[in-house]
Amino acid sequence: MKVKVCGLREPENITEISQLDVDYLGMIFHPDSPRFAGNADLGEWIEAKQKLLKKKELFGVFVNAEIDYVLNTVHDYHLDWVQLHGDESAGYCQELKLLWSVNTLRKASICKAFPITEGFDFRRTNDYVSSCSLFVFDTGGHRTNGGTGKKWDWSKLAEYRGPIPFLLSGGIGPEDAEAIRKIDHPQLRGVDLNSRFETEPGKKDVPLLSRFLHELHA
């Protein structure tokens, strides 16, 4: 079970989280987010701490961003993954993939997030199969792009029969480890954790995360 901790932006907190049994470290590059990580100092810190972070994969979360902004951020922050959390089309994903295939820029794998509501049709993911290596299934039915701290009906996962693995996201909290362990789906790669493990926006509660990880991997 892979674990992604998202919404990180403070070097000291990132250092502490990187010592835990997590696989992915996520930063949000959407200017309207209270967890916005887009500052040059953080990029320079990541550049200097490659040895510390080399065992973790870095995610950058974008919402309807210009492609040039995505490309430059991948380069500046040494991102391994681009998570598209807005209304990005399959064509947008294909364009990103094509650009990385024909130039020498730092390349990242593409992850597309989908907002899951009661009426969501998982066949919507089909158009993204050729360009994306991972999906995120997050809480839908709200005006903002992610970060609601609310769960959706995980039983709906039974409707997903696609070939792309996914991260479960949306309101996962410290009390959910046992329920997550009981999910039996062949494409469940892991979980995406954020606001329910914070002391304030952008700062994670390390002891709380540590206890949850122990229970999740029990």
Disulfide bonds with the S-S distance in Angstrom:
none
